[in-house]
Amino acid sequence: AIMPVSSTAIGIGLDAVATLTGAVGKMMLRHAAVSGNLWYYPFGLFFTAFIDPIFDVAAYSFAAGSTVTACAGLVIVWTVIFAPCTLGE
């Protein structure tokens, strides 16, 4: 039998996606500033200003605010993992 997934787990998963898209957006903005390639600005803003908050609001509908807020620090983890590979920093 398949065990049902708790709503808290769904909320944490949605917030993990939110923080990942936020980190990707921030890295795109940084890349645009460093490289001078202006095409990365709209994509970075799209990920940071639209996709991240949509998943964040969805996470709040499944999990307690204290849990979702604690998971918001994942954006730092994502940035530490991916920035060396994507930005060379």
C-alpha positions as CSV (number, residue, x, y, z in Angstrom):
1,A,0.0,0.0,0.0
2,I,1.2,3.5,-0.8
3,M,1.4,5.8,2.3
4,P,-0.1,9.2,1.9
5,V,2.2,12.2,1.9
6,S,1.5,14.6,4.7
7,S,0.6,18.2,3.8
8,T,3.7,19.4,5.7
9,A,5.9,17.3,3.4
10,I,4.2,18.8,0.4
11,G,4.7,22.3,1.8
12,I,8.4,21.7,2.4
13,G,8.8,20.4,-1.1
14,L,7.0,23.4,-2.6
15,D,9.2,25.7,-0.5
16,A,12.3,23.8,-1.7
17,V,11.3,24.5,-5.3
18,A,10.6,28.2,-4.3
19,T,14.0,28.7,-2.8
20,L,15.7,26.9,-5.7
21,T,14.0,29.1,-8.3
22,G,14.8,32.2,-6.2
23,A,18.5,31.2,-6.0
24,V,18.5,30.6,-9.8
25,G,17.0,34.0,-10.4
26,K,19.5,35.7,-8.1
27,M,22.4,33.9,-9.9
28,M,21.0,35.0,-13.3
29,L,20.9,38.6,-12.0
30,R,24.5,38.3,-10.8
31,H,25.6,36.8,-14.1
32,A,23.9,39.7,-16.0
33,A,25.7,42.2,-13.9
34,V,29.1,40.5,-14.2
35,S,29.0,39.5,-17.9
36,G,27.1,42.6,-19.2
37,N,24.7,40.2,-20.9
38,L,21.4,42.1,-20.5
39,W,19.3,39.0,-21.5
40,Y,19.7,37.5,-18.1
41,Y,18.0,40.4,-16.3
42,P,14.4,39.6,-17.3
43,F,14.9,35.9,-16.7
44,G,16.4,36.5,-13.3
45,L,13.6,38.9,-12.4
46,F,11.0,36.4,-13.6
47,F,12.3,33.6,-11.4
48,T,12.9,35.9,-8.4
49,A,9.7,38.0,-8.6
50,F,7.1,35.6,-10.0
51,I,8.0,31.9,-9.8
52,D,9.6,32.0,-6.3
53,P,6.6,33.7,-4.6
54,I,4.0,31.5,-6.4
55,F,5.6,28.4,-5.0
56,D,6.1,30.1,-1.6
57,V,2.4,31.0,-1.3
58,A,1.6,27.4,-2.3
59,A,3.9,26.1,0.4
60,Y,2.1,28.2,3.0
61,S,-1.2,26.6,2.1
62,F,0.2,23.2,2.9
63,A,2.5,23.7,5.9
64,A,2.7,25.8,9.0
65,G,4.2,29.3,8.6
66,S,7.0,28.4,11.1
67,T,8.0,25.4,9.0
68,V,8.0,27.3,5.7
69,T,9.8,30.3,7.1
70,A,12.5,28.0,8.5
71,C,13.0,26.4,5.0
72,A,13.5,29.9,3.5
73,G,17.2,29.6,4.4
74,L,17.6,26.9,1.7
75,V,18.2,29.7,-0.8
76,I,21.7,30.1,0.8
77,V,22.3,26.4,0.5
78,W,21.3,26.4,-3.2
79,T,23.5,29.4,-3.9
80,V,26.5,27.8,-2.1
81,I,26.1,24.6,-4.1
82,F,25.4,26.1,-7.6
83,A,27.2,29.5,-7.6
84,P,30.7,28.0,-8.0
85,C,29.5,25.9,-11.0
86,T,27.5,28.6,-12.7
87,L,29.3,31.9,-11.7
88,G,32.8,30.6,-10.9
89,E,32.6,32.4,-7.5
